[in-house]
Amino acid sequence: MDFGSINPTILIASLIVASVPIMLAAIGELVVEKSGVLNLGVEGMMIMGAISGFIIAVQTGSPVLGFLGGALGGACLSLVFAFLTQTLLANQVATGLALTLFGLGLSSMMGQGYNGIKPPLTGAVPFGPLGDIRFFGRVLFSHDWVVYFSVAVVAVVWWLLKATRLGLIIRAVGENHDAAHALGYKVSRIRLGCILFGGAMAGMGGAYVSLVRVPQWVDGITAGAGWIALAIVVFASWKPWRVMIGAYLFGGISVLQLNLQAAGSKIPVEYLSMSPFVITILALVIMSAGKNRASLNAPAALGQNFHAAR
């Protein structure tokens, strides 16, 4: 195996790109879970965003409209989840799983006829001389606008949850929805807004996969990224900056296994391909084995339906 063929600069730059879909989906799910809602349909929303964004980008020739379409596609699917869980009070776990299966099937049907088509190119943000800086120029200043947008979203969510009245209300609803309702807050409306935001972020992450990472449409293109995003929220203990670190970690594992394959690693390809998911499972097992589970900072009302009359 020739490790010399692995370029560290390209590896780190690729790591940043690979982490974007997971980071967007995870930060959206973090806001949803902070409001006390457990949406396991992230994978379904991501793949709906992938096909919606791909179709709109191909039809309009605009990748920006494609990303907006992806966000809209994910938000529309999350609206189904919101109606079932917040209005009809359906079980959140079962509804989320059904949402993933529904999204996978619907995206496959919508994607017929789009196989083999290349979407419009999403160009890098021009940073001028900064892009010519050795190592840092390639790593930090050679990416498209969505890479920087994903970092900005993490920063905004951290600030919103930590330092604003809206963030305090969201956290209050997630900790004790009955007390929040008694104080006059519209619990269902707040959770609806959070669910829509989470769906939009997951959809945009899915659109990034089909428009940038793998610029084409194939069935199952998200390949389990939604499940990794769900695990990262727990792995990050519901803290935004840890979500970003976790996304870079798992994005790095994905890129590294591809580079090891290209370098002629003797490890079977199947083992390298499943390594991100194995690391995810191990991380969750290690965290769950801790004696003080309260340190995970999970919202107290997570997964509990709210009804004003009860």
N, C-alpha and C positions, 0 to 999 in steps of 0.2 A: 504493500500500500504506500502510495506516494503522498505524504502530508505536504510536501513542498508545492503541490499543485493547488492547495487551498490558500487563496489570497485573503488575509485577515481583513483588509479594508472592504473588499467586496462582501465578505461574510457578514460583517457588522452592518453594512448598508442594507444587505438583503434581510437581515434579522429585523431591522426597523420596519421595512416594508411588510414582512410576513406577520408582524405583530398587530398591524392596523385593524384588520377585520375583527380579531379577537378583542382588542382593546375597546373598539366602539361598541361591540355587542355586550361586553362585560360591564362597561361603565353605565350603559343603559339599564342593564339588569340590576346593577347595584342600586340605582335610584328606585326601581320598581320594588325591590326587596326592602329598601329602607322605609317604604310606605306600608309594609306589612303584607305585600302580595308576592306569592311564589309562582313565577311564570316559567314553566319548563319547556315552553314552546319556542325558545330562542333559535334553535336549529331551523324550525319551520319558517320563522320570520326572516332569518338570514337568507334562506334559499329563495323565498318569495321576493326579497329585495334584490337578490342576484338576477333573477329572470326579469323582474319589472324594470330594473335599471338598464339591463342589457337591451331589452326591446326598445325602450325609449331612446337610449343612446344611439342605437342603430338606425331607428326611424328618423330621428331629428338631426343626427350627426353631431350632437353636442354631449360630451361626457358630463358636463355640469348638470344638464337636465337629466341625464341618466342617473346621477347620484341622488338628485332630488326625487326622481321617480322611484328609486330603490327605497329611499326613506319613506315615501308615501305608501309603497307596497307593503313594507314591514308594519307601518302604522295601521293600515287597513286590516291586516290579519290580526294585529293585537287588539283591534276594536272588537273583533269577534270574541276573543278571550275575555275582554272587559265586560261585554254584554252578558256572557254566560256566567261569569264569576261574581260580578258586582250587582247585576240586576236579578238574574235567576238563581244566584247563590250556589252554583255548581261547584263540585270539588275542584280545587285549584290544581292539584297534582294530575288528576285524570284529564282535566281540560287542557292543561299544558301539553301532555303527551299526545292527546288527540290533535292538538294544533300542529305539532311537528309532523305527524303522519299526513294530515290534511295538506300542509304546505308542501311536503315532498311530492305528493301526488299531483296537486294543482300546478306546481312549477314544471313538472314533467310534461303535463298536457300543454301548458302555455309555450313551452320551449320547442315544441315540434315545428320543424321548418327553420330553426335558427342554428342548427348544428353546422359547424364549419365556417360560420360568418365571423369576420373580425370586427370588433367595435372601434369607434374613433379613438385616437390616441389621447391619453391624458398626459400632457407634457409636464416637465419639471418646472418648478418656480425659478425664474431667473434671478440669481443672487449676484451676478457679475463677477468681480474679482474674488469674492468669498468662495466661489465654487472651484477656484484654482488652487486653494490652499492644500498643501500636501496632507493626505490622510483625512483631515477634518472637512475639507471641501467635499470629498466624495461621501463621507459618512453623514455629515450634517446638512449640507447645502446642495444636494443633488436630487431631492425628492419632489413629488407632486404635492399639491396644496392639501390633499386629504391627510397626508402624514402629519403636517403641522396642525391641521384642524383637529385631529384626534387628540393630540397633546393639549390643545387649547380647551377641548371639551372636558378633559380630566381636571384641568385647573379650575374651570368654571364650576364644575360639579362640586369639587372640594370646597371652593369658596361659598357656593350656595348653601351647602349642607352645614357648614361650620359657622358662617358669619352673617346669614340673612334670616329674616323672619320667616320667609317661605320654607327655608331649609329646616328651621325649628318646627314648623307645623308638620312637614313631611315626616320628620323623626318622631314627633309626638303621635301622629296617626299610626306609625309603625310599632310604637312601643305599647300604646294603650288606646285603641280606637274608641272605646266607650268613653274614656275621660275626654278625649279630643272632641267627640260629639257633644258631650255635656257642656263643653266650653263654647259651643256654637259653630264648630268647624264642619264643613261639608265633607265627611270622610269619603263617600263614594266618588265625589267629584275630584277630590285631591288624588285618590288612587287612580281614577280614570286618566287624569293628566299624566301621572307617572307611567302608567302602562303604555300610553301613546308615545311618550318620549322614549321609553325602552324599545318599543317596536320600531320607531324611526331610526334609532341608532343601530339596532340589529340589521334592519333593512339596508342601511347605508354601508354597514360592514360587509354584507353579502354582495352589494353592488361593487364594492372594491375588489372582491374576489373575481367577479366575472369581467370587470372592465380593466383591471390593472394586473393583479397577480397572475391570473390565468385568462388572458384576454380572448375568451371564447365561451360558448355555452355548452356544457355537457351535464347530463343528469347527475344529481348528487354532488355538484361542484363544491359545496361547502365542506364536505367530507368530515363531518363531526366537529367543525369549529365552534358551533353553538354549544355543544356539550362541554368543550374545554372552557368556553367563556363562563358557563354556569359554575364550573369547578373553581375558576379563578376568583369569582366573587367570594366564595367560602375561603379559598386559599388566602385571599387578601384581607380576611376578617372585616369585610364590608368597609374598607377604607380606600378612597379613590387613588391615592398615590401608590398604594400597594397593588392595586389593579394594574396600573401601568407597568410596574416592575414585573408582575406576574405575566402580563402579556408579552413583554420582551423576553422573559425566560422561556416561555413555551414557544414563542416564535423562533427563538434561537435554537431550540431543540429541533424544530421542524427543518430549519435551514441547514443545521449541522448534519442531520441524517442524510439530506440530499447531497451535501458536499462529500460526506464519507462514501456514499455510493459512487459518486463521480471519481473519487480518488482510488477506487478499487478495493474498498474494504472487504475483508473476508467474512465479515458478519453477514448472515443472510439478509436479503433485502426486506423480507417480511418482518424481521425483528427490528430493523431500523425504522420501518414505516410505523410500527405500533409503539415506538418509544415515547412519543409525546403523551399518548394515552396511559401508558404504564407509569410514567412520571406523575401524571395527574392523579392516578389512583393511589400511588404511594404517598403523595403529599397529603391527600385527604385522610388516608388511614393514619398517618403520623399525627396529624392535627386532631383527629377525633379521639386518639388514644390519650390525649392530655387529660389530666384530672380536673382541671378548672375549665370546663367548657364555656362558662360565662365569658371567659376572656376572648372568645371568638367574636363578641360584639354583635351577635345575631339579634335582630329586632324581636322583641318579646311577642308581638302579635303576628309574626311571620307565618303565612299560610292560613290564617284564621279569617273566615268570612265575617262581614259586618252587616248587621241588620238593625236599623234605627229603632224598631219596635220591641226588640228583645230585652 
